[in-house]
Amino acid sequence: MEMDKWSNLGKVAATTVFVGTIVGQYLPPELYEYFREQRRRLSRFLSPYITLVIEEISGFKVSDLYESVQIYLSTRSISTATRLKVSKAKKDKAFTFAMDTSQQIMDEFHGVKVWWTLRTEVKPPSLLNVFHDKCYLELTFHKKDKATIFESYLPHVIAEAKIMQLKKRQRKIYTNICANSQSHPSARNPGWNAVVFEHPATFETLALDPELKDDIIQDLTNFSQREKYYKDVGRAWKRGYLLYGPPGTGKSSMIAAISNFLEYDIYDLELTEVKSNTELRTLLIGTTNKSVIVIEDIDCSLDLSGRRKKAKKESREMQIPGTDQSSSDNSKVTLSGVLNFTDGLWSCCGSERVIIFTTNHVDRLDPALLRSGRMDKHIHLSFCSFPAFKILARNYLGVEDHPLFEEIEVLMKEVEISPADVSEELMRVSNNPTAALEKLIEALRQAVEKAAVKNEILVENESAEDNLVAEESPHGEE
């Protein structure tokens, strides 16, 4: 029945075209033009498809929607179109492909098929026509899918284009340290300066226990995919991480790996350069969405331990302006300001942000800074374990297994050594894995001997203190 209906419509359309050709030979031009318009209306009525036109130029600039569609279609054009245009901007990491004029690309979304076609109309140059060629995209789809196209497909195209644009851009690392702040303090600019971020660290190369690594990756993945969830529960779309542990355990590399995994920019905030809570808020507003905000060595940047002495505080308040002070003493940033930065009203000025604090001494931090909502996840980066060593051996020496691994595993259980120290030993003779591992074993043995000597000294000191206490105690005391 359905086939008969479309067959009859096809016959009507063919008849209309035939009649139009005959009528055009006998009717006056005015009547013929009227007949053509009615014929177009009938064709549109009979056609089961709708075509949307997206023009390249909107006003005096390229349309945002047109640009988004071009980005979205760039990857699909490689496999579908037979004629492609290729380009590469200096700032881009990869080539960009686009379909050429009159090429058509078929796309499918939730079972709905659509067809994209690029059209170009050549116009003669004129003073009023800056853009000589008129380019536009045609989106054709079935009438029954109209609601899906407008409500779901076009928003999907825009969202995907935004993600693709972020992926192909060069990511940056920002700092609030001004190059001219020392020589010209009055010209100080409380803003961000940026350079291209090309750190090679990834979770694959990170020397970390596999279980902890998987846990962090899962947490980051959940965070990046839960925009609606955060909105529904009434929380800002951000997450706080505290990285703590001894020096050389990979805190900076972890930050780089997180940034590379999420493909976010990094804002490295130097608190000693921030002169007030107001300036801190200004810096926060100046960060973009999809960013990692880092405050390294929080316990050293400012006195935020919550244990500052009253006398010291009063002395700082009475300091005469203009006198020489350290950068830390000049700063008027308070613990309250930092808390508002991470979890207050101003923390909602933006979304999809990861805030990371690092410290070598977690016990020095005020508990208010560590609670959930400010630092949601605490990650302890400890000394090098044997599973972490195996990752380093693969990275630096290209070996997955070796006869010397067994001895290294035994020694690592007896001594604490940082991943940075292990890496340094492996790099000494990286072209000879056996020699490199032997150097590491030698370093581990020396560390074991030093630890044993240190323990002996501690035991002797404790014994001497106990004897001294016993000698000073009154005789006959019960």
Secondary structure, DSSP 8 states (H G I E B T S, - for coil): -HHHHHHHHHHHHHHHHHHHHHHTTTS-HHHHHHHHHHHHHHHHHH-SEEEEEEESEETTEE-HHHHHHHHHHHHHHHHH-SSEEEE--TT-SS-EEEE-TT-EEEEEETTEEEEEEEEEEE----SS-SS-EEEEEEEEEEGGGHHHIIIIIHHHHHHHHHHHHHHHS--EEEE---TTTTT-GGG---S-EEEE------TTT----HHHHHHHHHHHHHHHT-HHHHHHTT--SEEEEEEE-STTSSHHHHHHHHHHHHT-EEEE--GGG--SHHHHHHHHHTS-SSEEEEE-SHHHHS--SS---HHHHHHHHT--TTS---HHHH----HHHHHHHHHSGGGGSSSSEEEEEEES-GGGS-HHHHSTTTS-EEEE--S--HHHHHHHHHHHH--S--TTHHHHHHHHTTS---HHHHHHHHHHTTT-HHHHHHHHHHHHHHHHHHHHHHHHHHHHHHHHHHHHHHHHS-TT--
